[in-house]
Amino acid sequence: MNNVTEKTNGLVRDWMHKKKYLARLEAERCTAIEGLTRAETALGEWLVPDDAKGGEEFNLWFGSGILNAWKATNAENEPVFHVKWRKEPDGIRESGELDL
């Protein structure tokens, strides 16, 4: 190590490690977002009838909760599905109602 102190070497290695770690986390985040988008689209397509009008909302009891789904369009006029809990199930984890 010509003209490089141990401290500089350690700091540079730590910095490089953290940059690589952050890049991996960002890649995992992108993968998770894509997976969630695909899952929400599949669930929305299942819950929203084909002839639904834009913005028309549909609700479905699921266990002790209520799912809310609707279809919108994006800038390219393609369908985009949205799903959320209208009423979150009671005690999801405690009751075993959903395996999460």
N, C-alpha and C positions, 0 to 999 in steps of 0.2 A: 504494500500500500504506500506508494510514493506520495509524500506530503499530505496524507489524509490521516487525521487523528482518529482514534478509536471512537470518540464521541461523535464526530462528524459521520463516520461510517454507520454507527448505530442509529443516528437520527435519520439519515438517508434511507437506510433499510426499513425503519419503522414507517416513514412517510410513504415509501413505495408499497409496503404491505397494506397500509390503510387505504391507499388509492385502489389497489386490486380488490380489497375487501368491499369497498364501496361500489365498485363496478359490478361485482358479483351480486350484491344486494339489489342494485338498480335493475339488473337483468332479471332477478327473481321477482321483483315487484312488477315489472312489465309482463312477465309470464303469468303472474297471479291475476293481474288486471284483465289480460286477454282471456284467461280461463273463466273468470267471473262474468265477463261480457258474453261469452259463448253460452254459459249456463243460464244467464238471465234471458238471453234470446230464446233458447230452447224452451224454458219454462213459460215465457211470454207467448210464444207461438202456440204452445199447448193450451194456455188458459184463455187467450183472446180469439174469438171466432174469426174466421177468414173475412166475413162481411162486415166486421166492426168498422164504425166510422172513426176518423182521426180523433184522438183524445177521449173516446168513449171508454169509461172505466168498467171493469168487471171485478167482482169480489167473490171469493171462494172460501168457505169455511175449511180450515185445515187443522184438524185436532181442535184445540181450544182457541186457535188464532184465526185471523182472517187475512188472506192474501189479497192484494189489490194489484191489478195488472191493466195496462193500457198500451196502445200502439200509437206511435207518432211517426213522423218522417224526418229524415235528415236533410242536409242541404242538397243532396243528389236525388231527393224525393224517394229514397229507399226507406222501407219500414224499419223502425227501431222500437224494440219492446222494452218496457219498464215494469219492474215488479218490486213491490215493497210490502212490508207488513202494515196492514191497516190497523190490526190489533195483534200485537205479539202474543204468542201462546203463553199461557200461565205456566211458570215453573218448568220451562223446557228441559233443563238439565236435571232437575230433581225427579221429575215424573218419568223420564225416559221416553217422553212422547216423541221426541226426535233424536235420532242417534247423531250427535254432533261431536 
